[in-house]
Amino acid sequence: MFICTGKDSLSGYSTAGKEREDVRKLFQADLINLGEQLIQITTLVHTAMEKAYTAFDTTDLQLAEEVIAADAQIDRLQVELDEKAIELLALQGPVASDLRMIVGALRMSTSLERMGDLARHIAQLARMRYPDRVAPDALHPVFEKMAKLSTQISSRLITLLETRELHLVAEIHALNEQLNDLHASVFTTVAAEDWQQSAATSVDSTLVSRFFERFGDHGVSVANKVDYLVTGAWDSRER
């Protein structure tokens, strides 16, 4: 049997330690990259909602098609992020905060992908009803407010992911509460006795309101997960 001398043994330990350090550096770089991917997806989602509402409001068919086509990029990035996260779980055996980061990234990517889908749905409604506007004039101010609140939520999510400034979590919750109130007002309007719109317009109006409302809910879900990553405490308001 080969027996190492003391010098050789120390050298072996030193080499092993260096290898562990290198692996740890690569792992930390992968975690940083997961965060950057989340920011990239959120930015695309924010842009998608801005463009989707513009297409919806102005009956811009070309812009609606652009939003619909661009959703594939969000889907692709989500798949890439999830595959990398699963690889890290399988190969690195992360613990504590690292584990929270990876699992949190997996769950956030799902919510963000869904937010992209909701923006796409709004664009699809614009395309389906072209050249007519989807919403009647009576609901135009409400949907304009809902679109503004939705993009404010996604904009704050970008900043939250970049900075982890937790006061933004409360702001996102407050914006979403306003969205919920507006969503309820749409149902009140559509159910009123003086509502004279067609069945198709009624369905379209309630659908687009629901799309905005769910966009906000998913934004809250992402914000809550960032809060959990930073504090380690789960928010009981999580849906």
C-alpha positions in Angstrom: 0.0 0.0 0.0 1.2 3.5 -0.9 1.6 5.6 2.2 1.9 9.4 1.8 4.5 11.3 3.7 3.3 14.2 5.9 4.2 16.7 3.2 2.3 14.8 0.6 -0.7 14.4 2.9 -0.8 18.1 3.5 -0.5 18.8 -0.2 -3.4 16.4 -0.8 -5.6 18.2 1.8 -4.6 21.5 0.3 -5.6 20.4 -3.2 -8.9 19.0 -2.0 -9.6 22.2 -0.2 -8.9 24.2 -3.3 -11.2 22.0 -5.3 -14.0 22.5 -2.8 -13.4 26.2 -2.8 -13.6 26.3 -6.6 -16.8 24.2 -6.6 -18.3 26.6 -4.1 -17.4 29.6 -6.2 -19.0 28.0 -9.3 -22.1 27.2 -7.2 -22.4 30.8 -6.0 -22.0 32.0 -9.6 -24.8 29.7 -10.6 -27.0 31.2 -7.8 -26.2 34.7 -9.0 -27.1 33.7 -12.5 -30.5 32.4 -11.3 -31.2 35.8 -9.8 -30.2 37.5 -13.1 -32.5 35.2 -15.1 -35.4 36.0 -12.8 -34.8 39.7 -13.4 -34.6 39.1 -17.2 -37.9 37.2 -17.2 -39.6 39.8 -15.1 -38.4 42.6 -17.4 -39.8 40.7 -20.4 -43.1 40.2 -18.5 -43.3 43.9 -17.7 -42.7 44.8 -21.4 -45.3 42.3 -22.5 -48.0 43.8 -20.3 -47.2 47.3 -21.4 -47.5 46.3 -25.1 -50.5 44.0 -24.6 -52.5 46.8 -23.1 -51.5 49.3 -25.8 -52.6 46.7 -28.4 -55.8 46.2 -26.5 -56.5 49.9 -26.1 -55.6 51.0 -29.6 -56.6 47.9 -31.6 -53.0 47.6 -32.8 -53.0 44.2 -34.5 -49.2 44.2 -35.2 -48.4 45.0 -31.6 -50.7 42.3 -30.4 -49.0 39.7 -32.7 -45.6 40.9 -31.3 -46.7 40.2 -27.7 -48.1 36.8 -28.6 -44.9 35.8 -30.4 -42.6 37.2 -27.7 -44.2 35.0 -25.1 -42.3 32.0 -26.4 -39.1 33.7 -25.2 -40.5 34.0 -21.7 -41.4 30.3 -21.8 -38.0 29.3 -23.0 -36.2 31.3 -20.3 -38.4 29.7 -17.7 -37.6 26.2 -18.9 -33.8 27.1 -18.9 -34.0 28.5 -15.4 -36.0 25.5 -14.1 -33.6 23.0 -15.6 -30.6 24.8 -14.1 -32.3 25.0 -10.7 -33.1 21.2 -10.8 -29.5 20.5 -11.8 -28.2 22.5 -8.8 -30.6 20.6 -6.4 -29.5 17.3 -7.8 -25.7 17.8 -8.0 -24.9 20.3 -5.2 -27.1 19.3 -2.3 -27.7 22.9 -1.1 -28.7 23.6 2.4 -30.4 26.5 4.3 -30.5 29.8 2.5 -29.0 28.3 -0.7 -31.8 25.7 -0.8 -34.4 28.5 -0.2 -32.9 30.4 -3.1 -33.1 27.6 -5.6 -36.6 26.4 -4.6 -37.8 30.0 -4.5 -36.4 30.6 -8.0 -38.3 27.6 -9.3 -41.6 28.8 -7.8 -41.1 32.4 -8.9 -40.3 31.4 -12.5 -43.7 29.6 -12.6 -45.5 32.7 -11.5 -43.6 34.9 -13.9 -44.3 32.6 -16.8 -48.0 32.7 -15.9 -47.8 36.6 -15.8 -46.4 36.4 -19.3 -49.3 34.2 -20.4 -51.8 36.6 -19.0 -50.3 39.5 -21.0 -50.5 37.3 -24.0 -54.2 36.5 -23.3 -54.9 40.3 -23.4 -53.1 40.6 -26.7 -55.0 37.6 -28.1 -58.3 39.3 -27.2 -57.2 42.4 -29.1 -56.4 40.2 -32.1 -59.6 38.3 -31.9 -61.8 41.4 -31.9 -59.8 43.4 -34.4 -60.6 45.9 -35.9 -63.1 46.5 -33.0 -62.1 47.4 -29.5 -62.6 44.7 -27.0 -64.0 46.8 -24.2 -66.9 49.3 -24.3 -66.3 52.9 -23.6 -67.9 52.6 -20.2 -65.1 50.3 -19.0 -62.2 52.0 -20.7 -61.2 54.2 -17.6 -61.3 51.1 -15.4 -59.1 49.0 -17.7 -56.7 51.9 -18.1 -56.2 52.0 -14.3 -55.9 48.2 -14.1 -53.2 48.2 -16.8 -51.3 51.0 -15.0 -51.5 49.1 -11.7 -50.3 45.9 -13.4 -47.3 47.5 -14.9 -46.5 49.3 -11.6 -46.5 45.9 -9.9 -44.1 44.3 -12.5 -41.9 47.4 -12.4 -41.6 47.1 -8.7 -40.9 43.4 -9.0 -37.9 44.2 -11.2 -36.5 46.6 -8.6 -37.3 44.2 -5.7 -35.4 41.4 -7.4 -32.5 43.7 -8.1 -32.3 45.3 -4.7 -34.2 43.1 -2.2 -35.6 46.3 -0.7 -38.5 44.8 1.3 -40.6 47.9 1.5 -41.5 47.2 -2.1 -43.3 44.0 -1.0 -45.9 46.1 0.9 -46.2 48.5 -2.1 -46.9 45.5 -4.4 -49.6 44.2 -2.0 -51.2 47.7 -1.9 -51.2 48.0 -5.7 -52.8 44.5 -5.9 -55.6 45.5 -3.5 -56.5 48.3 -5.8 -56.5 45.9 -8.7 -58.9 43.6 -6.8 -61.2 46.5 -6.1 -61.3 47.5 -9.7 -61.9 43.9 -10.7 -64.9 43.7 -8.4 -66.2 47.0 -9.9 -66.2 45.4 -13.4 -68.4 42.6 -12.3 -70.7 45.2 -10.7 -70.9 47.1 -13.9 -71.5 44.1 -16.1 -74.2 42.8 -13.8 -76.1 46.2 -13.6 -79.6 46.5 -15.0 -78.5 49.3 -17.4 -75.7 47.2 -18.9 -76.7 47.0 -22.6 -73.7 45.3 -24.2 -73.7 42.0 -26.1 -72.9 38.6 -24.4 -69.6 38.5 -26.2 -68.6 42.0 -24.9 -69.7 41.0 -21.4 -67.5 37.8 -21.5 -64.6 39.7 -23.0 -64.8 42.4 -20.4 -64.9 40.0 -17.4 -62.1 38.0 -18.9 -59.7 40.9 -19.4 -60.5 42.1 -15.9 -59.7 38.6 -14.6 -56.4 38.6 -16.5 -55.3 41.9 -14.9 -56.4 40.7 -11.5 -54.5 37.4 -11.8 -51.4 39.2 -13.1 -51.4 41.2 -9.8 -51.9 38.1 -7.7 -48.9 36.4 -9.3 -46.9 39.5 -8.8 -47.8 39.3 -5.1 -46.7 35.7 -5.0 -43.3 36.5 -6.4 -42.9 39.4 -4.0 -43.8 37.2 -1.0 -41.2 34.7 -2.1 -38.5 37.4 -2.3 -39.5 38.4 1.2 -39.1 34.8 2.4 -35.7 34.5 0.8 -34.5 37.6 2.6 -36.1 37.0 6.0 -36.7 33.3 6.2 -40.3 34.0 7.4 -43.3 32.9 5.3 -46.0 35.5 4.7 -49.5 34.1 5.7 -51.0 36.1 2.9 -49.4 33.9 0.3 -52.0 32.5 -2.2 
